[in-house]
Amino acid sequence: MSPCPRKSNNSGKASALLLALLAVLLIISKSAFAQIQRTGGADPSACTTPAAGSDTSEACGLLNQGIRAFQAGDLDIAIEAFKQAKTLEPTLIKAHLSLAMAYASRYVPGAASEENASQGQQAVEEYKEVLTGDPNNLTAIDGIAAVLFNMAGGSPPDLSKLSESKYYRQRHLAVQNDDPEPYYWIGVIDWDIANQANKDLRASSNLESPEKPVGENDAMPPAKAIEFRADNAATIEDGITHLTMAIDRRPEYDDAMAYLNLLYRQKADTETTPEARAADIQAADDLVDKAKAIKKHRAKNCAPPPTKGFDSN
């Protein structure tokens, strides 16, 4: 019998609502959501109502009303309340952040519709409005990065949005460099970019030489390896550096180890000698073993995984 206590399996309206809210919140970065909570964007007592009758008083009332609606899953009501709050009091940063969060929550990664894209873009614009007055606001910076990353998803991914998302993760580090999350996400983005280039080169090789197909796990043909190295070695090294720094700041960061493993496999495809390729593959395999050991230890001790940003990959 497992030593870990089982979670309650209660059903009913409250459980269904909780599941719905969890599904909504997973669409945006957990790190951004946590920062919004810290700044009051998801706390019913976020805005202490000042003297009655003022615009600020009414704006705070609308903000709190919107937050309660958001927590109840009534996004339309929440968005309207947040809009009215920021109109009444344009300097009420929490109203802007909460509105951006609500728009981000309505965005569905991978859903190809103009309305869906508009939700994501509205979230980005709302966060950018915060940065106009407070350029170092980490909630807005991380919010933009998370939404852009989600919007970049697809096959193939939107490389321009990935690059812009990376820019905002770098901007976070310029403000605060001790958080492992931005390092992790930069590494993930670098892998996304290199991985797409790798797929494209393999596809072109198979078109050029159908009699010698290159499988997903096969070594890159020498000419393609040279091309891959020329165009992507710097991106791969950047990703390896940032994921290593994420792990330095959180030694049991198994998700960072997973992506670091993947980047070493990308690095292997830049190599032109069997020995160099084998060394990269071994480094990747070692990371897999280390991540597995961490997960096993965590499961044995019923410990939750460390907080990290939502991986929309």
N, C-alpha and C positions, 0 to 999 in steps of 0.2 A: 504494500500500500504506500502511496506517495506521501512523504512527510509534509508536503505543501498543502495548506488548507484549500479546499475547493471554494470557488466563487459561487455566490448564490445564483440560482437559475430562475429567480422569480420572474413571472410574466406580468402583463397588465399594462395599463396606459402609461404609468410612470416609467416602466422599463423601456417601452417602445419609444417614448419621447427621449429618454436618455440615449438610446441607440441612434436615433435620428440626429440628435445634437452632436454625438461623437462623429458620425459620418460627415456632418457639415464641417466640424472643426478640423478634421484630418485634411481637408482640401488646402489649408494654409499651413505655413511653417509653424511647428510647435514652439520654436524659439521666439518667433514674432508674437504668437498668441500669449506666451508667458510674459513678454515685455509689455504688451498691451494691458494685461492684468496688473502688472506692477505700476503702470501709469494711470490706472483707473478705468481703462477702456472697457472692462468687462465686469466691473464691480458695481452692484446696485447703489452703493454709497459713494460712487466715484465723484459726484459733484455735490458738494455741500451747498445747499441753497442759501444764497445771501438774502439781503433785505427784500421782503415781498414787494412786488410791483415793478421791479427793475427788469430790463431785458435779460440781464445775467440770471436773475432768479427764474424767469420763464424758460430760458435756455437750459438751465440745470434741470429743471423739472422735465423738460422734453428729453434731455439726454438720459436721465434715469428711467424715464418711461420707455425709451428705445432699448436700453440695456435689458430691462425686464422682458420686453417683447423678444429680443434676440435670444435670451436664455430660454424662452418658451418655444422657440422655433418659428416665431412669426416674423419672418425677415422683411416682408413688405411693410408691416407696421413699424418695425425697427428702423428701416432705411428712411421712411418718411419723417419719423421723429428726429433722427440724427440730422437730416437735411434742414429741418426747421430750426433745430438748436444752433447749427452753425450759421444759419442766415441771421438769426437774432444776435448771436455773439460770435463773430468771425474769429476772434482770438481764442475761442474755447478749443484748445488742441484736442482734448479728449473726444469732442464731437467729430472732428475730422478723422481721428484714428478709428473710432468706432464705426463710422460710415465706411471707411476703407475696408475694415475687417468684414463688415456685412457684405459689401460687394464681392470681396475675395471668397467669402463663404458660398456665394451663389455661383461662382465660377466652377465649372466641371471640367477637369483636365481631359483633353482628348475629344470633347464634344465639339464637332465642327459646325458651328452655327454663328451667324453674325451677332445674335443676341448674347450668346455665351461669351464670345470674344469681347463684346462691349462691357460685360460685367468685370472681366479681368482688367480691361483698359481703364475703366472708371476707378477701380481700386488703386491702380498705379497712379493715376492723376491725383486722386485724393491724398495719397501718401506724399506725392511730390509737392502738393500744396503745403503740407506740414513742413517740408524741408525748406521751402521758401523763407519761412520765418525762423526755423530752427534747423540749420543745415546738419547738425550733429545728432539729430533725434534717431536713436538706434532702432526704435520701434518702426518708424517709417522706412528707414534704410533697409532693415531686414524684411519688412513687409513687401517692399518693391522687389527685392531679390527673390523672395519666395514666389510671388505671383508670376513674375517673368519666367522663372524656372518652370512653373507649371504650364504656362502658355507656350513654352518652347517644346513641350513634349510632342512626340509623334515619330513617325518613321517616313522620311528622315526628320531629325529634330531641327528646329529653327535656330541656326547657329548665331544669328544676330541677337536673338533674345537671350540665348545662353551667354553670349559675350557681355550683354548689358547686365544680366543677373550677376555675372562674375564681378563686374565693375562695382556693383553695390556691395558685394561681400568684401571686396578690397577696401571700399570706403568705410565699412564697419571697422576693419582692422586699423585704419588710419585714426579712428577715434578711440578704439579700445582693442588691444591686441592680445589679451589674455584669455579670451573666450575660444574654446576649440571649434565651435560651430562654423564660423566663417571659413576656417582652414579646411574643415571637412567638405563644405559645399564647393569651395574652389576646386578641390581635388575631384569631386564628383563631376563637376562641369568639364574639367580637363579630360576626364575619362570619356565623357559623352562625345566630346569633339574628336578625340583620337579614335575612339571606337567607330564613329561614322566614317572617318577617313579610311580606316582599316577595311571596313566592309566594302567601301566603294572600290578600293584598289583590288581586293579579292574578286569582286564582281567583274571588273575590267579585265583582270588576268584570265578569268574563266571564259570571257567572251573572245579574247585574243587567242587563247590556246585551249579550246574545248576538249582536246584530246588529253590534256594534262590538267584536270580540274584540281583546284586548291580548296581543300576542306577548311572548315572553321578553325580546326586545331592544328592544321599543317603549318609548317614554316612558310613564311612569305617567300615567293620566288626572289632570287638575289636582286634583280633589277627593280622589282617593286619594293623590296626592303630598303634599297637605297633611296628611292623616291619617298617612301613613308618616313624614313629617318630625316630627310631634308626638310620635309614639311611639318613634321609632328614631334620631333625629338624634344624641342624646347617646351612644348605643351605638356608632354609626358613627364619631363623632369620637374616642371612647375607643379604638376599634380602630385608627384611623389614627395616633393619638398613640403607641400602644404598638408598632405595627409600625415606625414611623419610628425609635423608640428602639432597637428590635432591630437595625435597619440601621445606626444610628449606632455601635452596639457591634460590628457585624460588617458592614463596608461591602459585601462581596460576598455577602450573604445573599439569594440569588435566590429562595428559597422565601418569605421574608418579603415580597419585592417582588411575588411572584405574588399573595399575599393582599391586599397593600396596593392592588394594581391592582383586585382584586375589590371592595374596600371603597369605592374611588373610584367604581366603577360603581353601588354601592348609594347613595352620596351623590348621584350624578346623579339618582336617582329621588326625592330629596327636594326637588329644585329645581323652581321654578315658572316659570322663564324659560328660553328656549332657549339664551341666552348662558351662563348658569351651568351648565346641563347639559353644554354643549359643552366648557366648561373642565374639568369633572370627567372627562369621557370622554378628553380630551386628556392629562390627568395620568395616567389609567390606561394609555393607549396608550404613553406615554413609559416607564412602568415595565415594560411588556411588552418593549419594545425593549431596555431596559437589562438585564433578566433574561436575555433571549436572548443578548445580547453576552457576558455573564458565562459562560453555559453553553458558548457556542462557544469562548471563550478557554480554559475549563477543559478541554474535550474536546481542543483542539489541543495543550495542554501535558500531557495525560494526568494532570491533577490530580484527586484525589477531591473530591467536594462537601464543604463544611464540615459538621461534625457538627451534627445538629439532632435535636429530638425526633421521634418517630415520628408521622407524620400519618395518623391513622386515618380521615380524611375520605375 
